[in-house]
Amino acid sequence: MILSLHGGITMLGRSDATLNPGGVRIGTAEIYRVVENLEEVEDSVVVGQQFEGDERVILFVKMKSGFSLTEDLLKKIRTNIRQQCSPRHVPAVILITPDVPYTINGRKWKWPSKNSFTGRR
């Protein structure tokens, strides 16, 4: 971080969308590619949550109209992620979200989802 003479701040480095459960680096785009190709899912956001000394993967899904997050769909999501990515990519928790927040730059904004997480599924 650099402080300017005029009171501005320049941030150095980057905050990328990488999760690290069990010491394995996972890109969130890998999970999005699988989940958002499902006909039932309109959008999704995935975050890491510190849990019991590690990081676990939490997936929020916005359902398309007429679909709900059933046990069969939960199984389908987990199976597809496991087969198309790896077992480490499979979320520990999958929840419904009414919407996925985006930044003004068009990127998924994970902070509100990550910090408002209270439920389990």
C-alpha positions, 0 to 999 in steps of 0.5 A: 500500500502506498499513501500519496501526498494528497491523501490517496491510497494505492493498493499493490498486489491483487485479491484474486478468487483463489480458495485454499481448502486443505492447502490445495489452491482452487480457482473459483472460476473452475466451480462456476464453469460447472455450476452455471452450466446446470439448467437449474442454476441462474448464477452462483458465488463461491467463497472460502470460510475459515472453519475448524482451523481450515478453509471450507468452500461455501457455494451460494446458488441463485436458482432459475425461475421454477427450480428449487434446491432439492436433495437431487440437485444438491447431489447433481451439483456435488457429483458434477463438480467432483467429476469435472474438477476434483473432490477438493472442489466440492463445496462443504455447504451449498445454499440458495441466495436470492441474488449474486452481488456484482461490483461496478466492474462486473465482478462477483462481489464475494464479501457480502455473501461470505460475511453474511453466511449463517446457515448450513445445508 
